[in-house]
């Protein structure tokens, strides 16, 4: 199928990738020539610039690309007001329908068209008569698609890697539980992961499903419960109560949007709720943690755990167990958690899935450790090689780099056969030298403390780690240490 996809933003770009992967011909349209140039360079599909609010520009586009079987209008009005909605949504839709009369239209709208605020469940048959002018314009654009036997996808609040106001605000300490008389337990929120929003658009187009469809995940959850659960996952104090934010674009909302109709057509979300995405999306938690940063005035919240990093044989497991004992903490070893879950040894994982498969498992284990407290976490020597792991490690606790000379590392690792990286052609000492050259800058950048262990007993190293961690937490979070 030849598909015109107007708006290559957070969802549009993903949808274009999915269409291309499925073998369709996609032409992505963006507003600016710069983003068209960037996309053309990065993507295997064609990207062109066109301002759809101009009838002349759209008719020129038609000349350029010829007939298409379907078009998807998923351009964003960004922060625009009613004028922008009129020109991009309503006029844009009119121009596209006029210039591509043969195409099946899909308009991406928003669940904000449902004005209900009494906590009820709404489906596609529920009244959608928005009180705001912007909502009314969305409905007008929706109707244009429906009048042409097309489809309307009403998208809930979109989140994904690099974009989650809910989590970002919580991590920054600026979120609050919103309640009012009508919703004393908090207002219901409706969310969708960007990958699932994109897969829903692809589903609607490839199945040619005309009519209105809500695109939302399976969760029925209040903003309050979501924040409280997130606070547990990120070891943060529960946020306080906050009066509703009158300036919020969507105003006060309190309804549960059902995805029953779309699910009934065979679509299902990869991430049924936000928490599934936190554990299964490799980038979500990490990307939002890295957005928050770590400054003097606003330090990143560090969970009360101790993370040990360093090369193979540096004593992470042995020292870690002693530290845990000293502090009354639990002890876990990421390598053991991986082998327990995979039910096979590390050399077998490397043999079956390659180092890449092992690294994916290692990152997944780190995500599963979110929410831990009072735990010493010994990590595999290569955990710091994956950039996605770094914000997670930093958030998970106080990080100590155990250093040792390569000679000592070689001696300690010689006895066992369970380290595939030391089993290759290269002699272990040479390999260890190479690994330390590659990894030392990464260990150094991440560590809160580094201990040169060659001259120390393991008890002495453990003492250093435990006391430094105690000090770190008492300075940083005096109330919880
Ligand atoms: C690795 C170190 C190992 C294990 C895997 C890969 C590495 O853990 O995760 O063999 O890349 O350095 P230890 O550091 O606990 O030996």
Boltz pocket constraint, residues with backbone or C-beta under 6 A from the ligand:
constraints:
  - pocket:
      binder: B
      contacts: [[A, 310], [A, 311], [A, 312], [A, 313], [A, 316], [A, 335], [A, 346], [A, 379], [A, 380], [A, 381], [A, 382], [A, 383], [A, 418], [A, 419], [A, 420], [A, 421]]
      max_distance: 6.0
